[in-house]
Amino acid sequence: MNLVRRNYALSNSLSSLWNELFSNDFFNTNLKANNDCLLDSYCGAPAVNIKNEDEQFIIEVAAPGFKKDDFSIAFENHSLIISANKVVNNESDEKGSYTYREFGNKKFQRTFSIPTERVDTETINATYNAGVLLVNIPKIEKEDTKRNIEVL
C-alpha cells in the first residue's frame, strides 16, 4: 500500500468552485447578511512588529487603508488595546449600485500586555503614516533595587 499526500489546496479550490456554481445566490449576498466578517468586512488581525530600543518600545502595526481617526488606542489593566474600525458607505449613487463587493468595512483589535513597572504609561503616543501605525511606549529608569540585608 502506498501513501499519497492529499493536495488540500486543490481540494479546497474544487470545493469552492462547486459552491460557487451551485449556490442559491450567485453573488453570495446571503453571506453578508449572516456574518459581517465575510466578504464585506476584513476582521483579521494586522501584522505587528515590536521593537525594543534603549529608551522605548515601538509597536508597528501594518494597517493600510485606514485614516488616523479610525484608530482607537487605550490603556487599561496593564494592557494596551489597539483597535480600528473603518465603515464604508454601501449606498448607491446616481451612477449605479454595487452588485458585489469584496472590500469595504474593516475592523480589528489587538491587545498587548505592558510591563507597567518598566514603561511610562502617561506618555504613550502614536502616529499613522503610509499605512503603518507606530505606537511609542517610553521606558522609565528602573531604580536599583539591590540592597544588602543584614543577617540577625
GIMONOR-V129363 format. One record per pair of residues at least 4 apart in sequence whose C-alpha atoms are under 7 Angstrom apart, sorted by the first residue. I is the first residue (numbers start at 1). J is the second residue. D is the distance in whole Angstrom. If there is no record, write none. Layout:
BEGIN
((I;J;D) (I;J;D))
END
This chain:
BEGIN
((7;11;6) (8;12;6) (9;13;6) (10;14;6) (11;15;6) (12;16;6) (13;17;6) (14;18;6) (15;19;6) (16;20;6) (17;21;6) (18;22;6) (19;23;5) (25;29;7) (25;30;7) (27;100;6) (29;33;7) (30;34;6) (31;35;6) (31;38;6) (32;36;6) (32;38;6) (32;39;7) (32;40;6) (36;40;7) (36;41;6) (37;41;5) (37;42;6) (37;43;6) (39;102;5) (39;103;7) (40;101;6) (40;102;5) (40;103;6) (40;104;6) (40;105;6) (41;103;7) (41;104;6) (41;105;5) (41;106;5) (42;105;7) (42;106;5) (42;107;6) (43;106;6) (43;107;5) (43;108;6) (44;108;6) (45;108;6) (45;109;7) (45;110;7) (46;61;7) (46;62;6) (46;63;6) (47;61;6) (47;62;5) (48;59;7) (48;60;6) (48;61;5) (48;62;6) (49;59;6) (49;60;5) (49;61;7) (50;57;7) (50;58;6) (50;59;5) (50;60;6) (51;57;6) (51;58;5) (51;59;6) (52;56;7) (52;57;5) (52;58;7) (53;57;6) (55;138;6) (55;139;5) (56;136;7) (56;137;5) (56;138;4) (56;139;5) (57;136;6) (57;137;5) (57;138;6) (58;134;7) (58;135;6) (58;136;5) (58;137;6) (59;134;6) (59;135;5) (59;136;7) (60;132;7) (60;133;6) (60;134;5) (60;135;7) (61;132;6) (61;133;5) (61;134;7) (62;131;6) (62;132;5) (62;133;7) (63;131;5) (63;132;6) (63;133;7) (64;131;4) (64;132;7) (65;131;7) (66;70;6) (66;86;7) (68;128;6) (70;84;5) (70;85;5) (70;86;6) (71;83;6) (71;84;4) (71;85;7) (72;82;6) (72;83;5) (72;84;6) (73;81;6) (73;82;5) (73;83;6) (74;80;6) (74;81;5) (74;82;7) (75;79;6) (75;80;5) (75;81;6) (76;80;7) (78;113;6) (78;114;5) (78;115;7) (78;116;6) (79;111;6) (79;112;5) (79;113;5) (79;114;5) (80;111;6) (80;112;5) (80;113;6) (80;114;7) (81;110;6) (81;111;4) (81;112;6) (82;109;6) (82;110;5) (82;111;6) (83;108;5) (83;109;4) (83;110;6) (84;107;5) (84;108;6) (84;109;7) (85;106;6) (85;107;4) (85;108;7) (86;105;5) (86;106;5) (86;107;6) (87;105;5) (87;106;7) (88;104;5) (88;105;5) (92;96;6) (92;97;4) (92;98;7) (93;97;6) (115;119;7) (116;121;7) (118;139;6) (118;140;6) (118;142;7) (119;137;7) (119;138;6) (119;139;4) (119;140;5) (120;137;7) (120;138;6) (120;139;6) (120;140;6) (123;138;7) (124;136;6) (124;137;5) (124;138;7) (125;135;6) (125;136;5) (125;137;7) (126;133;7) (126;134;5) (126;135;4) (126;136;6) (127;133;6) (127;134;5) (127;135;7) (128;132;6) (128;133;4) (128;134;6) (129;133;7))
END
